[in-house]
Amino acid sequence: MKTTSESDKTIVFDNVSKFYGEILGVNRVTLEIRSGITSLVGPNGAGKTTLMNLMCGLLRPTRGQISVLGVPTDQPELLFRKLGYCSQFDSFPRGLTGREFIVSFLKISGFTQKQADQLAEKSLTRVDLLSAGDRKIGAYSKGMRQRVRLAQAIAHDPSVLILDEPLNGLDPMVRAETIALFKQLAADGLHLIISSHILHEVDMMSDRVVLLNNGYVVAEGGIKGVREEMDVEHPVQVLIRCDRPSVLASQIFQNSDVVEARVHDDRKGLFVKLRNPDQFYLSLNKVVADGGIEVESIAPVDDDLSAVYEYLIGAQ
Amino acid sequence: MAVLERSYKRYEGALSPEWSRFLIIPQHAFRDVFRSKIFTGLYAMSFVVPLAFAILIYLRHNAEALAILQLNVVNALPINEQFFQVFVEVQGWIGFFLALLVGPQQVSRDLTNNGLPLYLCRPFSRAEYVVGKMSIVIILLSTITWVPGLILFLLQSYLEGWSWFSANIPIASAIFLGSLVWIVLLALLTQTISAWVKWRLAASAGLIGLFFIPSVFAAILNEMLETHWGNILSLGMLIRNVWSGLFGTFVRQAAEVREMRRGVVIRQVLLTEPPLWASWLMLFLICALCLWLLSRKVKAYEVVK
């Protein structure tokens, strides 16, 4: 069990299960989420939104306990001072401007009109929407609506920010800006929990990932660490660009770390599946030097989130 | 990525009291509601009746005006509990039509757009959300029912004197309580229908149906079984009996059926209204059912099985 001071800095899931009647939401989830960007990744119905709703106290766990920075999720008055949530749904009360939207929900949270005005100004500036703040949300583009939702989630300066599919509908430019904002918020010490289907962007911004499938956590941690743990079942694959791949293939098979070698379709490279990459790279130097093979590049091809996702979830 | 300590300080000042936060919901709703010209017109027209009643009260106390108009309002229209009951009934039914325009869209819009998490991800409960939505109907209808009703009562008291005021305090409480029961019932029914029927027109039709279909059924039942107990099914009759009870004008024996043959009564049936407690109990059960239905539907997330 964590000490109080430790749990005050983390989001803790202790053997949490959630069933909707007979339908499984998530099962036996034990997690500890530290500050920084944590991404929830998994196919539709994997349990990402359920996990987020449990964190927000919108759902009660069937079993187990959850605490967010030391606050149990059944204490909304304390919890929502520390937590901001941006749902995936494009939903706004009718007829409001961006500023009114943020101000009115700050007032629902208990802020005075003056304080809400100040906080709304600050959050609109943060998402670069200040100039459009007094326009009706109905006239916003999809990207602007996404940003104003983000602004309302961060307006009360939460310590934990839960964002359900926050990059949906954003054009590449705004996406890059939004990711930069997430990184800035994480650098400020916030816990950002993000769900997304855009794997290469998750890969780019996340400090760690939680992979979910059918309600179970199938892996969690840094992407590199998760990938390394899988190398027995799924050996690391590298692409060696060289002038004589067939010769190289025959040479490297003497190395016991090599599991498989396949010549690239363009016959200018070799795919090698291997265990213990560090040992392999050392022996490769010798093989290349002895055989007089000209190597152009060596690059791993499956050490990113997409590959991890494919191995752990895509195969099922 | 290096994770640093928080570089800003969170707001730690005073917050508004929890009980008052539901009032944020009607603030914006009113602006939306009054954008509709039909609603604004109907709302303005709903003040015609209070104005007419105020004129009647004034005329009754102005002998000169009566002489000029050659009216004998004093005998024709005594200002007593029945006068105010008629006012509450008329304004109550006008309020019903206003609630038809305002109520059915309130919760359904949030449910259709998955907007509830937006409210519930705050220190704001489902109960506060429902109260906030109900308060739209309650505040609007209050301004055309018990508020002008009590103003009329005070006008009459001012013109008639302190003794009339002190002798007729129960009328004031009947205006307030009778209107409030009706308004709360309408607010609950509109929000419940709004939560379960997402299409606005269908929700409005459902509300009308809820009032009139059971009334027709009650009338058929009364006719067939020679009773008035069927009225227990009619929302209109229930609230009428409750109003009559509050104003002290309730009479249980409503009618009499006589079958005669050759001038001789061969069968006589006394038709009695259900007792007042039965009407109150029925209203209470309807409100409880509405709350139960709302609690089933107003959730942050709907689980699709």
Interface residues (C-beta under 8 A of the other chain):
Chain A: Y20 G21 I23 R34 S35 G36 I37 T49 N53 C56 L58 L59 P76 E77 L79 F80 R81 L83 G84 Y85 S87 F89 D90 S91 F92 P93 R94 G95 L96 E100 S104 F105 K107 I108 S109 G110 F111 T112 Q115 L119 Q152 H156 D157 S159 K183 A186 A187 D188 G189 L190 D207
Chain B: M1 A2 V3 L4 E5 R6 S7 Y8 R10 Y11 G13 A14 L15 S16 E18 R21 I24 I25 Q27 H28 R31 D32 R35 R109 D110 N113 N114 G115 P117 L118 Y119 L120 C121 R122 P123 F124 S125 A300 Y301 V303 K305
